[in-house]
Amino acid sequence: MAGPNLQAILDDFEILDDWEDRYKYLIELGDGLEPVSDEEKNQRTKVQGCVSQVWIVTHHDDGEDPILTFRGDSDAHIVRGLIAVVLALFSGKRASEISQINESETLNKLNLSEHITPQRSNGLRSMIERIKREARQVVTV
């Protein structure tokens, strides 16, 4: 079950002028995340550097440059929405593509840095660093 694609999120953000509506939209995105089981919520999947509890589960196929898919969850509603944005940006792409993605460009389009707390910005960076690190670890080219 795939969530909304990145372009749909960017388009929806552009339509929503008010940040209260954008927060509600982020919460809706988070509510649509594919579930992460309690067993999968462990030290291995937990993202360090987030104030909220955040877990990211990684799956990849075999090969020199595998496709990675991610699922994520958090105990905080807004953070779940941020996870949905991050997954739309990275999930379903080849490991080599993930390392080339300029997430700053996309996040700037969403104007998130001005509207989320510094702690959440740090957590967002931690999630992205974790995904990129996992992508680097599985590339064998």
Backbone torsions as a table, in degrees:
resi	resn	phi	psi	omega
1	MET	NA	112.4	-178.4
2	ALA	-95.7	144.2	176.8
3	GLY	-82.0	-171.0	-179.9
4	PRO	-64.8	149.8	178.7
5	ASN	-78.8	165.9	-174.4
6	LEU	-60.5	-41.5	-178.8
7	GLN	-63.5	-37.7	177.5
8	ALA	-62.9	-40.7	178.5
9	ILE	-64.1	-45.9	179.3
10	LEU	-61.0	-43.8	179.8
11	ASP	-63.5	-44.3	-179.4
12	ASP	-64.6	-40.0	178.1
13	PHE	-61.6	-38.6	-178.9
14	GLU	-65.8	-35.3	-179.6
15	ILE	-70.3	-36.5	-176.6
16	LEU	-83.6	109.0	-178.7
17	ASP	-78.7	-39.2	-172.1
18	ASP	-85.7	133.5	-178.4
19	TRP	-68.2	-26.0	175.4
20	GLU	-63.7	-40.4	176.4
21	ASP	-66.5	-37.0	178.6
22	ARG	-66.4	-39.0	176.0
23	TYR	-62.0	-43.5	178.6
24	LYS	-60.9	-40.2	178.7
25	TYR	-64.6	-42.9	176.6
26	LEU	-58.6	-41.8	179.2
27	ILE	-63.5	-40.9	177.2
28	GLU	-62.0	-42.6	177.6
29	LEU	-59.0	-44.5	179.5
30	GLY	-63.9	-36.2	178.5
31	ASP	-65.6	-23.1	-179.3
32	GLY	-88.6	1.9	-179.8
33	LEU	-64.5	144.9	173.8
34	GLU	-65.5	135.7	-174.9
35	PRO	-62.4	149.2	171.8
36	VAL	-113.8	125.0	-176.2
37	SER	-70.5	160.7	177.5
38	ASP	-60.3	-35.8	179.5
39	GLU	-65.1	-32.5	-179.3
40	GLU	-77.7	-16.2	178.2
41	LYS	-85.4	88.8	-176.3
42	ASN	-139.5	-178.3	-177.3
43	GLN	-62.1	-31.8	-178.6
44	ARG	-69.4	-35.6	-176.5
45	THR	-95.3	-11.5	-178.6
46	LYS	-70.7	136.0	179.6
47	VAL	-91.3	120.6	178.2
48	GLN	-78.6	148.3	177.2
49	GLY	95.8	3.6	177.0
50	CYS	-106.2	136.3	177.7
51	VAL	-68.2	-43.1	175.3
52	SER	-78.0	164.2	172.9
53	GLN	-75.2	127.0	178.2
54	VAL	-135.8	133.5	176.1
55	TRP	-126.1	136.9	174.3
56	ILE	-128.0	122.9	180.0
57	VAL	-103.3	128.5	-176.7
58	THR	-110.8	134.9	172.0
59	HIS	-126.0	144.3	174.4
60	HIS	-147.6	151.2	175.9
61	ASP	-83.3	-177.7	-178.9
62	ASP	-87.9	170.1	176.0
63	GLY	120.3	174.3	-177.7
64	GLU	-70.0	-32.2	-177.5
65	ASP	-135.6	72.4	-171.9
66	PRO	-68.7	157.1	172.1
67	ILE	-84.2	130.8	178.7
68	LEU	-105.7	138.5	171.6
69	THR	-124.1	147.5	-175.7
70	PHE	-128.8	147.6	167.9
71	ARG	-127.6	149.1	-178.7
72	GLY	-146.4	161.9	178.3
73	ASP	-154.4	159.3	177.2
74	SER	-150.4	162.4	175.4
75	ASP	-88.3	1.9	-178.9
76	ALA	-119.9	131.7	-174.6
77	HIS	-60.3	-48.6	-179.0
78	ILE	-63.7	-39.9	-179.6
79	VAL	-64.5	-38.2	175.2
80	ARG	-58.6	-39.5	177.1
81	GLY	-64.9	-40.4	177.2
82	LEU	-64.3	-37.0	176.0
83	ILE	-61.2	-43.0	179.7
84	ALA	-59.5	-39.7	178.0
85	VAL	-65.1	-46.2	-179.3
86	VAL	-61.8	-41.9	-179.8
87	LEU	-66.9	-38.1	177.0
88	ALA	-61.9	-32.5	-179.1
89	LEU	-75.0	-38.5	-169.8
90	PHE	-113.6	-32.7	-170.6
91	SER	-69.3	141.0	178.1
92	GLY	86.5	10.6	-178.8
93	LYS	-110.1	159.3	176.2
94	ARG	-69.1	150.3	-178.6
95	ALA	-55.6	-41.9	-178.9
96	SER	-67.0	-31.7	177.9
97	GLU	-68.2	-40.7	-175.8
98	ILE	-58.0	-41.3	-178.5
99	SER	-69.0	-20.3	-178.5
100	GLN	-91.4	-11.0	-176.2
101	ILE	-67.8	132.2	175.7
102	ASN	-95.5	87.9	-176.8
103	GLU	-65.5	-29.0	-179.1
104	SER	-60.4	-40.0	-179.9
105	GLU	-60.4	-45.9	179.9
106	THR	-67.6	-46.2	-178.1
107	LEU	-64.9	-32.9	175.9
108	ASN	-64.9	-37.2	177.4
109	LYS	-61.7	-33.7	179.1
110	LEU	-81.5	-13.5	178.5
111	ASN	60.1	33.8	-175.8
112	LEU	-69.5	-38.3	-171.9
113	SER	-58.8	-29.3	-179.7
114	GLU	-82.1	-11.6	-171.7
115	HIS	-124.0	1.0	172.8
116	ILE	-119.0	156.3	-175.6
117	THR	-66.8	156.4	176.4
118	PRO	-56.2	-36.1	178.4
119	GLN	-63.3	-41.5	178.9
120	ARG	-69.0	-36.5	175.9
121	SER	-61.3	-42.3	177.0
122	ASN	-62.8	-42.0	178.4
123	GLY	-63.6	-40.0	177.1
124	LEU	-61.0	-45.1	176.8
125	ARG	-61.1	-40.8	179.3
126	SER	-62.7	-40.6	178.4
127	MET	-62.8	-45.7	-177.8
128	ILE	-65.6	-43.8	178.2
129	GLU	-60.4	-40.8	179.6
130	ARG	-62.0	-46.9	-179.5
131	ILE	-62.7	-45.0	-179.8
132	LYS	-65.9	-37.8	178.2
133	ARG	-64.0	-44.1	179.5
134	GLU	-63.8	-37.2	177.9
135	ALA	-64.2	-43.3	179.2
136	ARG	-62.4	-34.9	-175.9
137	GLN	-70.7	-23.8	-176.4
138	VAL	-100.0	-7.0	178.0
139	VAL	-78.2	127.1	-179.0
140	THR	-115.9	11.9	-178.4
141	VAL	-76.7	NA	NA
